[in-house]
Amino acid sequence: MMPSRGKLCGGGRKSSNDKRKNGGANTGIQSFTVKPPFQIRKANLISWQDNQKMIRLFVTFGKGSEIAPAFYGLERPALEYELPPLLYTFDELEPYMDEGTAKMHYFEYHGFYIQEVNSILKRWRRNNVKGKHASRMSIIDILRNLSHIPFSYRTDLKNYGSGLLNHNLYWATISPNPQGEHRLPVGQLADKINTKFGSFLEFKATFTDVASNHFGSGFVWLCRNHSSQGFDDLVIMATDNENSPLSYNLLPILVLSNSILVIAALDHRNRDNMLAFIFYLSLFFPATVLSRDYFTAAVFEHRLQKRDIAGKEPMEIKTANLQYFGKAVEHAAEKGADIILFNEYGTYMVKSRKLLKNFAEYVPDPKVQKFNPCIENAKDRTILYTVSCFARENNIYIVVNLVGYEPCEATCDAADIEDCETKCPDDGVFFFNTNAAFDREGNLIARYRKVHPYFREVVNAQEEPDFAVFDTEFGKFGMIVCFDLIFEEAVLLKDEYNIDTLLFPTYWFDDIVPLNAVEFQQSWAIANGVNLLSANTHAPGTGSMGSGIFSKDDGALVYTYEPNGKSKLLLANVRIKGNSEIPNISSIIEITPDSAVPITETGEKFPVHCYDKVVGEAVNLEIDYRCLKLKLEKYSLTKLEKPSGEVQSCYKEFCCTLSYSTQNLQDEYYLAVYNGFNDAFDYFHWWEEVCVLTRCDPYDGKPCVLESPRSNTVFEKVELKGNFKSKKIYPSVSTTNNRLAPKQDWTVKQLETETVLKYQPSSDLPLLKVALLGRRYEEDPEFVPYYPTQFKKDNRD
């Protein structure tokens, strides 16, 4: 049986007919009458995201009766919070909850949380110069922005503030049912429950099962997830202790306290009665309190410290780099970041399996084993322990790349490794290039092992993709590593798991495809309709750099592509849903262990040419950008001879057409066309279809051999099209100094018989490249990992 809807009173105007019951307690809070059909109250609250006031709407439904919002009084800053008034006596909750249990939870538990919150806020205001924020923030704002609360108050405010809010919601969603009426939810909430769960009874069974199987103290919730849309935004979740869904940007609708359930059972109350009592659902609370259209992302392009590991201990090398990571996490959290991604091989670079044993860490599968390195004090795994603690201390999701290991028993000779049944290397251990994802509490929540190790990596390939995805309160994330992005597995991850955002740590070399690092990253996001966070290693001397935060719709939100020898943190707000304007915080910050300084990049640090045969080898790996020559020997090349016109070029049956107009053709440009295998070291191969208009220079008597970052030619318009067979086509437009052209300046359409890219610039920036890169994944040969000599027993040093 369901409790019927009773009267609940709320805060606001004083009512002359205030007749609080509450067992005779005077809460000091007045009720107000809501006039039909509803009333909207507005509260100005502080948003730490942009340090400006936000208007949040609190809608209270009623038909002339007195009804309390579930979050009564908590949406506004207060010097002291108070117990909410109730319009029923505690004994009226019988037989679902006995009077003693109700009073204990109201006066002792709820009252205790209120007392503690008030005490903490008082200390904050008194002891901290920045404590003025405490008097301008509501408890809801505090729980939503925990990463911005001073650390000395954060944990207590999370625990006691959540307890305060949880109990407020609890009392607001229950009421007596003296007639034993069967009541079901109606309206929008009923529609959502029926669509999501099939029926109310199925929802009730699922909710009850989660509640019954949640071990220890905590709450079970029905929440609304604002990262989802439509009827898929209802979530059942359990939280330990007093954690609130608000801290995860979920709006709580219904709550069941495990401790109340246990107490009721101990009091020999009927369990079904108890659950029936819990399952009275109030009206669907309008969820604008936590409406959120975006999340804040951070990526870190790190310049590796102590690259030369000779004579150094693993702990020394890891610690030197983790100091940079720690500063990046701290600054990202201060700016409101929800998640931060670190680059591939960000803490060490080891080229010997024998030495790698001293650096690799065991990374368990979180689907099999729960693991929180920080709580479990797993200091023997330096990276996992440190990063887990970073996540806990800063209330942020973190993805870090490292080498994980897994012992194996059978051994194989390197020469026969392909035929060995277990494929266990002869040193008796698998090494995997591994991503480890941690939630805000420091729990390991996902593990991914690289499927396509690059040339000269001394790690093993994960033979079958073990796709790693994890859900957050702001969307679903998937992970891959570096070379994996070239191949179809990255697309399959997106298609099969419907991820919102791809996380991509990398040590990218600009010679891999006709597009450089940031060009390919942006084009992948746009072509696949998935946000992409990319963190590259900063090593310009090997052609390795270029990171960014890329929107599936708008392209680059922020990116770095500059050989300046700096470790750089990138920040941007990424849209989750809706079309409303979101705060622009896009920025690049130079990070050292002791500082975080905003910088700008123009691309002017690129040399005129980067081919080492022309300019010599890099003297300083950190700033001397080097690249390979353009691999266009197989391409069909057509030079642009006129300031405007149309040219066509074909490679076998694959043809591209270019229409263009310039003010004055001042540089050498070629239309380059190709249909066939691209490769790395003539060992790894994949099939491409390429149409590219590129600025390039001759070398050694051959045309278009040297790429140049500089151009003086302004194009008024460009149309590039080709008769692609590829299902996935990656578009890109770049301007002088290797800058990505604004996405609003170009469009791409994939038609049945051709794909067309149109570029019409809004500025007079000289053009560098316009490209369409098709990937015919179905033509790729089987990937065969390259196992270098380090696998052999007699040569592992």
Residue, then its C-alpha position, 0 to 999 in steps of 0.5 A: m500500500m502507498p501512503s497518500r499525499g499529505k500536506l507538506c509546508g515550505g519556507g517563504r512568507k509567514s502564514s497566520n495559519d501555521k500549525r506545525k506538528n512535528g511532535g510539538a517541536n518548534t523549528g522556527i521556520q514558517s510555512f507559505t501557501v502556494k497559489p495555483p497552478f504554480q509559483i516560480r521563485k528565483a534565487n541568485l547563487i554563485s557559480w564558481q565556473d565563471n564567477q558570475k551569478m546564475i539564476r536557478l529556478f525552483v518550481t513548486f506545484g500546488k493546487g491551493s494546498e501548502i506544499a514544501p519543495a524537497f530542497y526547502g531552504l537549501e537553495r539559498p545561502a543561510l547563516e544557519y540552516e534549520l529543521p524543515p517543518l512537517l505537517y504530520t505527526f510522527d505516529e501518523l507514519e505507522p505502520y510503515m515507520d514507528e514513531g520512535t524511528a521517525k523521531m530519532h531520524y528527524f531530531e537526532y540524525h537530521g538535527f545532528y547534520i544541521q548542527e554540524v553544517n552550521s558549525i563548519l560554515k561558521r568556522w569557514r567564515r571566521n578563519n578564512v579570508k576567502g570565507k566570505h564565499a561561505s555566506r554567499m553559497s547555498i549548501i546545494d552550491i557547495l555540494r555541486n562545487l566541492s572541488h572549489i571548497p577549501f580542502s580543510y572544510r571540503t570533506d566535512l561539508k560533503n559528509y554533513g551537507s549531504g546528510l542534511l540534504n538527504h534527510n530534507l528530501y526524505w521527509a518531503t517525499i513521504s506522508p501518511n496513508p491512513q486509508g491504505e490507498h494504492r497510489l501510483p505516480v502520474g504525469q511526466l514521472a510516470d511516463k519516464i518510469n514506464t518507458k525506462f523500466g517497463s512498469f512501476l512494478e518493475f521499477k519498484a522491484t529494481f529499486t528494492d533489489v538495489a536497496s536490499n543488496h547495498f551493504g552498509s550505511g548509505f542511501v539508494w536513489l532514483c535520480r535524474n541524470h542531466s547528461s542524458q536526454g529524453f526518457d533515458d535520464l532516470v538512474i537508480m544508484a546507491t551511495d555510501n554513507e551520506n554521499s549525495p547525488l548532487s555532488y555527481n550532478l544528479l538530481p535526487i527524486l526519491v531516496l531510501s535510507n539503508s539505516i532506516l530500513v535496517i532499524a525498521a527490520l530490527d523493530h520487527r516491522n513488516r518489510d513490505n510495509m516499509l518498502a511500500f512506505i518508501f515507494y510513495l513518489s511525490l510529484f516529479f520535481p522540476a529539475t532545473v536546480l542542477s540543469r547543466d549543459y556542459f562539463t569542464a575538461a582538462v588535458f595535459e601535454h607534458r614535457l617528460q622530465k628525466r628522459d635519460i633514465a641512466g643511473k636513476e631510480p624508478m621512484e626518482i623518475k616517476t616522482a619528478n613527473l608526478q610533481y607536474f601532474g599534481k600541479a596540473v590536477e590542482h589547477a584544473a580542479e581550482k578551475g572547476a574541471d570534472i575530468i583530466l587526461f594525461n599523455e601517453y608515457g607521461t612519467y617515464m620512457v623505457k626502451s628495454r623490457k629488462l628495465l621495464k620490470n622496475f617501472a611497470e605496475y600491476v593494474p587489476d581489472p576493475k570489472v573483477q576486482k575493486f581497487n582504490p590505491c589511495i585508500e588501500n595505501a598501495k604505495d608500491r604502485t607509485i603512479l596508481y597510488t599517487v593519481s588515485c590520491f590526486a583524484r580523491e583530494n581534488n574531487i576529479y576524474i583522472v585518466v593516466n597512462l602507464v605500463g601495466y604488467e601481468p605475469c604468465e607461466a608458459t614461455c616462448d622463444a621470440a622466434d616462435i612467438e606467433d606459434c606459441e599457444t599462450k604467446c607468453p614472452d620468454d621473460g615470463v611477463f606481459f607488459f601492456n600499454t595501459n590507461a587507468a581511469f579513476d573516479r572522484e573518490g580515487n576508485l579504479i573504474a576502467r582499464y584499457r590495454k593498447v591494441h596496436p603498439y607502435f614500432r619499437e614499443v617493448v610492450n605486448a599487444q592486447e590481442e582482442p580489444d577489451f573496450a573500456v568505457f565508464d559512465t559519469e554524471f556528465g556522460k559516457f567515456g571510452m578510452i584508446v591509446c595513440f596508434d589505435l586511433i588509426f584503426e577501426e577499433a576506435v570507431l567500433l568503440k564509438d558505435e558499439y558503446n555509444i560513448d559521448t567522449l573519447l579519451f586519447p592519450t598519445y605519443w603522436f608522430d606527425d608523419i603517420v598520416p597526411l594530417n598532423a596531430v591536431e588536424f587528425q584529432q579534430s577531424w576524428a571528433i567531427a567525422n565520428g560525432v564524438n567529443l575527443l580529449s587528446a593529451n600528447t607528449h611534448a617532444p618537438g624533436t621527434g615530431s611529437m606534440g599537439s593536444g586538444i579538447f575537441s567538440k563533435d560539433d564545433g571542432a577545437l575548443v582549445y588546442t596546443y600545437e607549438p614547439n615551445g618546450k613547455s608542459k601545458l594544461l588545456l581547459a575548456n567547457v564541453r557541451i553536453k546538451g542543449n544550444s544555450e551559450i556556455p561559459n568560455i574558459s578555454s585556456i592554455i596554462e604553462i605548468t611547473p611543480d610550483s606555478a601555473v601561468p596562462i600563455t598564448e600560442t601563435g605557431e610562430k615558433f615553427p621553423v621554416h622547414c622541419y625535415d632533418k635532412v635539410v635543417g639538421e638533427a634536433v639539438n634540443l629535443e624540447i624545442d627543435y621541431r623536426c619532421l619527416k619529408l612528405k610521403l607523396e612519391k606515390y601521389s598524383l600531384t597537380k600544381l596550382e598555376k593560376p590565382s583562381g580556377e578548377v583542377q582535377s586529379c585522379y589516382k586510378e579510379f579515385c578522383c578529386t576536384l578542386s575549385y578555388s579563388t585567391q587574391n594572389l597566388q604567392d606560394e606553391y600549392y599542389l592538389a595531391v590525390y592517392n588511393g592505397f596503403n599508407d604505412a609506418f616503417d613499411y611494417f604497419h599498413w592501412w588503406e587511405e583515400v586522400c584529397v589534399l590541397t597543400r602548401c609545400d616546397p621542392y627538394d632535391g629536384k622533386p616537387c612538394v617534398l617539404e611541408s612548410p608551416r608558412s603561407n602568404t596566400v589568402f584564399e577567398k574560397v575553396e571547394l574540394k570534393g572526391n568520389f570516396k568509397s570510404k565510409k569514414i572521411y576525416p576533414s581538415v582545414s589549416t592556416t599559416n603557422n599550423r593553426l586550425a581554421p575556425k570550424q564555422d569557416w568550413t563545412v563538409k557533406q558526405l553525399e551518396t556519390e561524393t564528399v564535398l568540403k567547402y571553405q570560405p574564410s571569415s578572415d584574411l589568414p593565409l591558407l596552408k592545407v585543405a584535406l579529406l582523408g578517407r579510411r577504408y578500414e575493410e581493406d586494412p590487412e591484419f595487424v601484426p605487432y612488431y616484437p623487437t629484439q628486446f623480447k629475446k632472452d639474450n638481448r634485453d638490455 
